[in-house]
């Protein structure tokens, strides 16, 4: 217990710890029901074709197969897609990407199901397709959809570029090619559909049970009330279980509907890697200028996202990229254009950072470039331009309340970096050392464009023994939403956190709370819980006051008891208060509701307040590079984060450490090797995610000076923990080898090539 | 990057990952293929030639059961015996989520045939409990918050148990290397290192088991 006897800011064991360390957590794959069938997916392995017919006759002959279903068997709409319904659940006349489903199969064993899926054959007329977003936007390119390949364009237009350019003495220009990323959650996609006459329950590994509810209802043609979705314990998500799980869930529900038996669909790893969404690959073109004093004068950014074959969440990802393109810098003249293009590549989806990591990587690369041109240290250039007390207006013209923590984060991280020690000694060899800095301005919660989703629901039920049941609409996927919700509820009710049991979301117990994304979990669930507790106390406080012999306004809760304000000796156990409520038949359940504040924003110019508030962070990476082999060892990362208020210290630091490790993989080794839209490395032998041996030493500084509007002043951490790392690593590598590298990931061949082609910087910096 | 957990220096005892794939891979891996190629010949179904009787010692108890020779230990544990603490992350020796102990040494259950486990003592995460109490490594994982989503955690705890059995007081470098066969995508490595250190220290003081 810390913070005046409450669990706030402490490190009590997470509520899910015991089950997780003993293997008792029941993930979907650990649940089997009598009569349960196993589903499999017959998927395309070409990325573009016209479809003649789909033949399921041989698939049906496989022993153990109970059902094979194609597009014509869908009772409702054969459509999925969160924003634009441009994606058929099952292929009709076109294959647009590898992984498009011809049919789904249910069988008595997974083996029979996947074997049957292999026996589905489709008559295909292959098309050339388009696999490069630049080509996709050229006149005459193959159209992925009838609507054309340009999905959407976003802009930010602020200030007079021409005038500003006249005052810039140094202008740098660069074209960055930034690769995608696979989520690689350790638990592949998993769901279980259980039908009853007229309705269905779906248990799914997911971030957004309400998305699944909508998807399944649409595909089965059912009212939303007939589809119950319960989130199963979820073995990692990172965005990969935001939009995508609606697809396997709709497949399993379809088969369950047909066979009237429970149907479980578990993706084998290779299928998961080959068919699910990825972080978007982006091209980012920059033209930035500064004056001789090292003050940014203008910034032009042109971003192109490869959406892949379906829009999915690409426009929303682009919206965040567009608003994040300049970073935490004061620039008077800004032009940003962000376009989204269809191709026949695997489709992009949500992934931790949601478009911001790519544009952050680019703006931080450009800052270092500019610093070298100006002969300034990269940290010094940032000092001269970063938002702070006197410069509080963002690139979209939003004025931030003081204090603005970007500069403080920069100074803290730089200091922590020099003090930090590498995780381990380097092996013998020639190693070059470098340091790189990156800042992020993270817009907390959903963008203005997604405001309608920015609400959430909670239910708090006081139990007769003084414990409490809490239900929220936001999910736990490892990030710590359970412990955050537990901490907030325990603090508000003044009871020990072990007496608060937070149960997984279920669409029949709470109202649609939107998605668990955008670092909004603790924020949205916490504020809804606080509202529920406020409503409960309207009934609890008068009872407690009567028992304590005081006025209701004098009742305080704490230490598992109700107390009288100013009279610490006068207490009554919470258990007794609740029992008295029960005896008097006073309602001990309350709901709570949260919605974000309204704000002004103009989508046409990109100006206004895209986000309600911001979290800032700075990461400083120290690397060693073997220039002959192109190997990079990240020795140390110093991270300074503007967190508002710590809710749970271990979970918060865990997010920062995990974000850094995951971003390091994206920066250096995680290369999606695509050939005509097909992933050539769908396994962890070829797609390299960081191991324990790769993890850098990490120093963390938490700044609590600038409260957010989350519970107790907290701000989200899930995404800002990831966003700056890869940029810091890139800048450190460039510092080490003395050359610019404009591609991500920085694999050994990329580094060796950059070293070979390097022309020395005009001069090396102190 | 996952280290090869099943490498063995003793010829004839155990199998290497590569060797395993070469000999039994085709049949075993066919059950979990990724994308089928439409129109491609349907793989021949190898009907089980019959079950083989075996006895497996799991978490201190002998179990007599019938298995197909091609079944992995992972499949038998989870699907035949309902011991589900051991997870499937990749089913091909790349992630470590299925790590169990075989005579005290970590081993990928997805790369071990059930019949290979015969005559050996198998311990899963369920077997690390000390009656109703958590084992010392499990306790250390709770105290250091050494997990996030929990899916790799059973494998991590078991691998740490194996590491400490082989090396009771590992250095941080040895922990980093010793745990490198178990991927954690949440990136909880720093807390995992602390948990292993804490468990080792506890044993040094005469605690643990």
Interface residues (C-beta under 8 A of the other chain):
Chain A: X11 X13 X14 X16 X17 X18 X19 X20 X21 X22 X23 X24 X25 X26 X27 X29 X30 X42 X43 X44 X45 X58 X62 X63 X98 X99 X102 X110 X111 X114 X115 X117 X118 X119 X120 X121 X122 X124 X183 X184 X185 X186 X187 X188 X233 X234 X235 X236 X237 X238 X266 X268 X269 X270 X271 X273 X274 X275 X423 X424 X425 X477 X478 X479 X480 X650 X651 X654 X657 X658 X659 X660 X661 X662 X669 X682 X683 X684 X685 X688 X689 X690 X691 X692 X693 X694 X695 X698
Chain B: X1 X2 X3 X30 X31 X32 X33 X34 X35 X36 X37 X38 X39 X40 X42 X43 X45 X78 X84 X85 X86 X87 X88 X89 X90 X91 X92 X94 X95 X97 X124 X125 X126 X128 X129 X134 X138 X141 X142 X143 X144 X145 X147 X148 X149 X150 X151 X152 X153 X154 X157 X172 X173 X175 X176 X177 X179 X180 X181 X182 X183 X184 X185 X186 X187 X188 X189 X190 X191 X192 X193
